[in-house]
Amino acid sequence: MSTVKSTRNLSDDFQDFIDRIPVDQIQAIALDYISNDAEVQAVLEYLQSDEFKDIVEKINASEEAIDLNDYLYKSGVDIYTFINNINDYLGLPHVEPKTRSLPSKRTFREFLDDVEAILPIDDLIALFKEKQQSSPDFAAFVDRISSPEFHAFVDRMYNSEEVQAMIVKLESYGVDVDRVVKLAQELLGWESTK
């Protein structure tokens, strides 16, 4: 193993994952569905609704979210920039760290399937494993998000009334939330959050 310290950091590791995602293709698929699919348009309308904004604002203000975000922030993840980009889009206030169409027969589920079909899942998983071995920052991050302490934060957040309401709504649009949760649990070696 090399004794030379890498000049790369955790943000660089995450960027490696982002660089493997075919953003242009996803955007093209999304624009097609947004223009031509009533169900996708309904989901977008919900995501821009006052009801959704209220849920996000309640989640952002919850003790569970504050603790989870602080934990991620202390783990080297710029979670507040990510959340605040979403909040800017929704017209919601910023969250600060404690320390700082045309009708279509297609469905929203089909939209998600089309996006999933072009994602290089095997490459992303391989990169995840490679980063665990080659990047001390990434390995430390994975250790932190695999810990019982982080798992407890996620459990509290997942089981909160606001998140459960959002899950029910997303599932009504065909989003397989359980599938996403199970994949994350497998990667992190967790038991069910339910």
C-alpha positions, 0 to 999 in steps of 0.5 A: 500500500502506498504511503503517499496520502491521496489529494482526493477527498470524499467529495471526489469519491462521490463525484466518481459515482456521479460521473458514471451516471448518464445524466443527459440520457436521464434528462432526455427520458425525463423531458419525454415523460414530462411532456407526454405522460399524465402520470409523470405530470401528476407526480411533478404537480404533487412534488410542487404542491403546497402539501409536499412543501409542507411535508418537506418543511416538517421533515427538515425541522424534525429532530430526526432530520436535524440529527441525521443531517448533522451526522452526515455533515460530520461524516464529510457529506455536504448534505446541507448544500444538497438539501438547500438546492432542493429547498431553493427549487421548492421555495423553502428556507435553507437548512443550516447545520447545527454547527454551521401534456399529452395523454400517454399510456405510460406510467410513472413506474415505466419512467423509473424503469427506463431510467433504471435500465440505463443506469450502470448499476454493476459499475456503480456497485463495483466502484463502491467496492473499489472505493471502500478498498482504495479510499480511506475517506470513502471507507471511513464514510461507509463505516459511519453510515453502516454503524448502529448509530447511523442506523438508529437515525435512519430508523427514526427518520424512516418511521416518522409520520411525515416520511411514512406519509410521503412513502404512501404517496410515492407508492401510489405513483408506482415508486417501489420504495421497499425495493430502494430501501432493501437495496440500501440495507443490503449495501450497508448490511442492515436489517429491515428498518420496518 
